[in-house]
Amino acid sequence: MNEQKLREILTNIKEGKLQPEEALSLFKDFDYKDLDFAKIDNHRQLRTGYPEVIFGQNKTSEQITGIIEYMLAQDNNILVTRTTREVFDKVRKITREAVFHEAANCITIRKTTGKKPDTHIALISAGTSDMTVTEEAAVTAEIFDNEVRRYHDVGVAGIHRFYDKVSEIRKARVVIVVAGMEGALPSIVGGMIDKPVIAVPTSVGYGANFGGLSALLGMLTSCASGVSVVNIDNGFGAGYLASMMNKL
């Protein structure tokens, strides 16, 4: 239940096109829908501006398709993160509108298109190995109606690649920086631009990287001001937060 749908129902009641008893049936699952294995938060878009997102990891394909079948009737855009092509093949059987984003391991289904802000999000990755996390952030921001401009493989081992793009990056309203290894890139970006930086540590790196922990700690202890940090490999969290900031 999004704001547009709610307004439509209330307007129809006011104009006599819809009887209160009929409206009550539409509001039966207003707060959430209990599917037994999942409780879908129908009220979330009204509260936060964004519909519930499906975290696909460890969910069966039957569970994911069951959730999607219900959500399709609500006319919300749908995002499934941490999923596979095998799951996508089953989703496509219930809707041809589904798109699989191979690099991000995400599925999107667009039912509505909102007005994009005049501003945009810059998305920077330190290396090509960070691509899955980077694209998860991009796909998330884009399904929420943001323009995303990507700057891949500009890490500290060849920092001149970042400096070549810094004048373009400064035009963004918010910047996401994705990096593994020691996670130094967000500090450099934060010291060069006047926009908020969302740092995303990835689990990319050799043994002492500790599955992203070294990158996370490096970002948390950044000496650059204006840098905030999300969890390891959490491209979704970065894309979601960047969308909220871009629309302020």
N, C-alpha and C positions, 0 to 999 in steps of 0.2 A: 504494500500500500504506500504509494508515493504521494507527495503533496498535490500533484496535478489530478490524480485519480480521486483523492479525497474531496478536492474542490468540486470536481465534476459530480460526485454523488450528492454533496450538500446543495449544489445549485439545482440539480434535478428534483430534490425534495422541495426546495423553496418554490420552484416553478410548477409543482404538482405533477411532474413527469414520472416521479418515483414515489411510491407509497412508503410510509415509515416501516411497515412490516417487511417490505422488500429490501429496504436499506439495512434493516437489522440482520438479514441473512448475509448481506455483503460484509458486515462487520463481525461476523461470527468468529473469524480467525484474525481479528484486527491486531492483537498483540503478538501472537505467534501461532504457527501451525505445527501440531504434533504429528510427526510421521513415524513415531515409535522409536526408530533408530536415530532420529534427528529432530530438533525443534527449531523451525525456521523463524527467525526474528523479523516478522513483517513490519514492525514498527520502527526498525532501525533507520530507514531513510528519512522518516519524519523527524527523528531525534538528531541524527548526525549529518544528514544531507547525502549519505551514501548507503546503497543497499548492502545487505550481508554478502560477504564473499565466501566462496567454498574453498577451504583448505583441503586439497585433494590427497595429500600424503596419508597413507594407511587407511584410506577409505576404499571400499570395494567399488567396482564399476557400477554395480547395481545400486549401491547407496548414492553415488554421485548422480546417476541418471534419474533416480527417484526424486532427489532434491531438485534437479533441473526441471523435470516435468512439472513440478508444482510451481516453481519460480517463473516459468515461462508464462503462466496464466496471469502473473502479476504485472507484466509489461515492464519489468526492471531489466537493466543491463546486467549480464551475468559474467562473473569472472571466476574461473577455477584455477588455482595455483598448484604447483607441485604435482603435476599429473603426467600422463603418458599418452602416446599415440594410440595405444590399445583402448584406453578409456575414451579417447576422442572418437574412434571408429564407432563405438557404441552410442555416444552422444549424437553423432551425425544421423543415426537411425531415427531419432526422435525430433531432430530439427536440422534442416539444411543451412540454417543461419550460423551454425557453430564454426569457429575458425580456430585452428591449432597453430600456436606460435612455437615452432620447433625449438628455437634458441632459448626461449623462456620456460619451456615445459608448462605452458598455460593454455587454457581454452577461454575464448571470449564469445559471447553472444550479445550482439547489440540490438536492442529493441527500440531505444529512443536515442536521439542526438540532442544534447543540450548546447547552449551557447558557450563557445570557447572564450576564455578571457583574452584580452588583447596582448597579455604578457605570455611568456613561455618558460619552460623548465629546461635547463641545460643538464645533460647527463654525461658525466665523464667517467671513463674506465681506465685503470692503470694498464691493464693488459688484456689480450684476447681471451686468456684463460678465465677471466672474470665475466665472460659474456652471458652465462646463464643468469647470474644475479643481476647484471646490468639490464638485460632485456626484461626480466621480471618486473623491475622498477619501471621501465618504459611502458610496457603493456598495461600495467596498473594505472599509471598516470593518464595514458591515452584513452582507456575505457571510461575514465572519469572526465573526459572531454577537455584534455589539456594538449597543447602542442608541446612536443618533446624534440629537442635538437641534440643529437648524439655526437660525442667526441670520443672515439675509441682509441685505445692503445697509446696513451700519452703519459706513461708512468715515469718515475724519477730516474730510471736508467738512461732515459733520453729526454730530459726535461725540456729541451728546446722544442719538442713536439707540442708541449702544452703552451709554451710562450708564443708559438706561432698562432695559436687560437685564442689567446686570452682576451683580445679586444672584442671578439665575437661573444665569448662566454660572459663578459661583463654586461651584455645586453639582457641576459636572463633575469627573471625575478627571484628565482631560487635555483640552487645548483646541487645536484646529487653527485657525489664522488665515490666510486667503487674501487676498492683496492685490496689486494691480498699481500703476501710476503710480510714486510714490516709495516705496511699501511701508512707510508709517509705522505702520499699524495694529497690528502685533504688539508694537511697543515700548509703545504705550499699554496694550494688554491685559496685557502682562507686568508693567507697573507697577501694575496694579490688582487682580491676583488672586494666589492662593498655590498655583497649580497649574502644571505644566509646559506650556509653549506651543511648539507646532510651527508654525513660520512657513513659508508657501508663497508665494514670489514668482511672479507671473504675467507673461506677456508683454503684458498689456493696458497701453496707454499711447501717448502721442505720441512723436515722433522721439527726444528725449533720453532716453526710457525704455530705448532700445537693446534692444528685444525682451525686456525683463524684467531686464536687467543692473542698472539703477539700483535696482529694487526688491530684487534679490538683495543688492547691496552695502549698501543701507540696512538690511536685516534682519541681515546679518552684523555690521554695526557698531552694532547696537542697544545703547543704554546700559542697557536693562532686563535684569535677571538672570533666568535660567530660560527664555530663548528659544533654541531650536535651529532650524536652517534646513535645508530640503531644496532640491532643485534647482528651476529655473524650470519652472513648469507641472506639477510632479510631485505631483499629487493622490494618485496611487496610493501613492507612498512615504510621504506623510503619513498616509494612512489605515491603511497596514500598520503603521507605527511606533506610531501611536496605539492600535491594537488590542493590540499587544504590551504597551504600558504600562498599558492599561486592565485587562489580565488578570493583571498581576503579583500 
